[in-house]
Amino acid sequence: MSGRFIKSAYSFIPYAAFVGAACNLGFWSLYYSNVFYAGNETVRRFEASFPISDILFFAALVLAGIGLKKRKLFGVFFLLISSSFGLYLGPVDILFYWKHKAYFPLTVSSIYEIGLNLFCIIGGLMGMWFAWIFLKNLLAGSSSATEK
């Protein structure tokens, strides 16, 4: 990959991580304000089992964004961690919601949930791919990959 592509990625990926963190925070804000899942106790209990993992996910996203913005190696490390969270939590939610038919009928909360699930999976895949590119360029000795 060219140095120009790497520089473009370093401009975009930190903000994508911050947007992911904001979506995570938004979900829990809506959850605890009882906007979502008021009529579905099964879904409410399921989501109540994930606050610690989502706090760690949020922290990894913020640290990835900060590290990548500053072009530090720890940003790539936390990008890998946050991508892993997304690639785990997204499918777990999808399987649960699909099994319990909680996506339908479509409501504001189910549409938001579908969006978050897709964002987790697509963002996780993109994060892994960019982390691979950053690390590959770093190992190849490209100065545009990251500062140590």
C-alpha positions as CSV (number, residue, x, y, z in Angstrom):
1,M,0.0,0.0,0.0
2,S,1.2,3.5,-0.8
3,G,2.2,6.0,1.8
4,R,-0.6,8.2,0.7
5,F,-3.2,5.4,1.5
6,I,-1.7,4.9,4.9
7,K,-1.8,8.7,5.6
8,S,-5.5,8.7,4.4
9,A,-6.3,5.8,6.7
10,Y,-4.6,7.6,9.7
11,S,-6.9,10.6,8.9
12,F,-10.1,8.5,8.8
13,I,-9.7,5.5,11.2
14,P,-9.3,7.6,14.4
15,Y,-12.6,9.3,13.8
16,A,-14.3,6.0,12.9
17,A,-13.1,4.7,16.3
18,F,-14.5,7.8,18.1
19,V,-17.9,7.4,16.2
20,G,-18.0,3.8,17.3
21,A,-17.4,4.8,20.9
22,A,-20.1,7.4,20.6
23,C,-22.6,4.8,19.3
24,N,-21.7,2.5,22.2
25,L,-22.2,5.3,24.7
26,G,-25.5,6.3,22.9
27,F,-26.8,2.7,23.1
28,W,-26.2,2.6,26.9
29,S,-27.7,6.1,27.4
30,L,-30.8,5.0,25.6
31,Y,-30.9,1.6,27.4
32,Y,-30.7,3.2,30.9
33,S,-33.2,5.9,30.1
34,N,-35.7,3.0,29.3
35,V,-36.2,4.3,25.7
36,F,-35.4,0.8,24.3
37,Y,-36.7,-2.6,25.2
38,A,-39.4,-1.4,27.5
39,G,-41.8,-4.1,26.4
40,N,-39.4,-6.9,25.9
41,E,-38.0,-8.3,29.2
42,T,-36.0,-11.1,27.5
43,V,-34.0,-8.6,25.4
44,R,-33.6,-6.2,28.3
45,R,-32.1,-9.0,30.5
46,F,-29.8,-10.1,27.6
47,E,-28.5,-6.6,27.1
48,A,-28.1,-6.1,30.9
49,S,-25.4,-8.8,30.8
50,F,-23.0,-6.8,28.6
51,P,-22.2,-3.5,30.3
52,I,-18.6,-4.5,31.4
53,S,-17.7,-5.8,28.0
54,D,-19.1,-2.6,26.4
55,I,-17.2,-0.4,28.8
56,L,-14.0,-2.2,27.7
57,F,-15.1,-1.9,24.1
58,F,-15.7,1.8,24.6
59,A,-12.3,2.3,26.2
60,A,-10.5,0.3,23.5
61,L,-12.2,2.4,20.8
62,V,-11.2,5.7,22.5
63,L,-7.6,4.5,23.0
64,A,-7.4,3.4,19.4
65,G,-8.7,6.7,18.2
66,I,-6.2,8.7,20.4
67,G,-3.3,6.4,19.6
68,L,-4.0,6.5,15.8
69,K,-4.5,10.2,15.8
70,K,-1.1,10.7,17.5
71,R,0.4,8.0,15.1
72,K,1.5,5.8,18.1
73,L,1.8,2.1,18.0
74,F,-0.6,1.6,20.9
75,G,-3.3,2.9,18.6
76,V,-2.9,-0.1,16.3
77,F,-2.9,-2.4,19.3
78,F,-6.2,-1.0,20.6
79,L,-7.6,-1.0,17.1
80,L,-7.0,-4.7,17.0
81,I,-8.6,-5.1,20.5
82,S,-11.7,-3.0,19.6
83,S,-12.1,-4.7,16.3
84,S,-12.1,-8.1,18.1
85,F,-14.8,-6.8,20.5
86,G,-16.9,-5.7,17.5
87,L,-16.4,-9.0,15.7
88,Y,-17.5,-10.9,18.8
89,L,-20.3,-8.7,20.2
90,G,-22.0,-8.0,16.8
91,P,-22.6,-11.7,15.9
92,V,-23.6,-12.5,19.5
93,D,-26.3,-9.9,19.3
94,I,-27.4,-10.9,15.8
95,L,-27.8,-14.6,16.9
96,F,-29.7,-13.6,20.0
97,Y,-32.1,-11.2,18.3
98,W,-32.7,-13.5,15.4
99,K,-33.4,-16.5,17.7
100,H,-35.8,-14.5,19.8
101,K,-37.4,-12.7,16.8
102,A,-36.5,-9.4,18.5
103,Y,-35.7,-7.5,15.3
104,F,-39.3,-7.6,14.1
105,P,-41.6,-5.8,13.9
106,L,-39.3,-3.0,13.0
107,T,-39.2,-0.3,15.6
108,V,-36.8,2.5,16.3
109,S,-35.0,0.4,18.8
110,S,-34.7,-2.6,16.5
111,I,-33.5,-0.5,13.6
112,Y,-30.9,1.1,15.9
113,E,-29.9,-2.4,17.1
114,I,-29.5,-3.7,13.5
115,G,-27.4,-0.6,12.7
116,L,-25.2,-1.2,15.7
117,N,-24.8,-4.9,14.9
118,L,-23.8,-4.1,11.3
119,F,-21.5,-1.3,12.5
120,C,-19.8,-3.8,14.9
121,I,-19.2,-6.4,12.2
122,I,-18.2,-4.0,9.3
123,G,-16.2,-1.8,11.7
124,G,-14.5,-4.8,13.2
125,L,-13.5,-6.2,9.8
126,M,-12.3,-2.8,8.6
127,G,-10.4,-2.3,11.8
128,M,-8.6,-5.7,11.4
129,W,-7.8,-4.9,7.8
130,F,-6.4,-1.5,8.6
131,A,-4.4,-2.8,11.6
132,W,-2.9,-5.5,9.3
133,I,-1.9,-2.8,6.8
134,F,-0.4,-0.6,9.5
135,L,1.6,-3.5,11.0
136,K,2.7,-4.8,7.6
137,N,4.0,-1.3,6.7
138,L,5.7,-1.0,10.1
139,L,7.4,-4.3,9.7
140,A,8.4,-3.4,6.2
141,G,10.1,-0.2,7.6
142,S,7.7,2.4,6.2
143,S,8.0,5.6,8.2
144,S,4.4,6.5,7.3
145,A,3.0,3.4,9.1
146,T,3.3,4.8,12.7
147,E,5.6,6.3,15.2
148,K,6.8,4.1,17.9
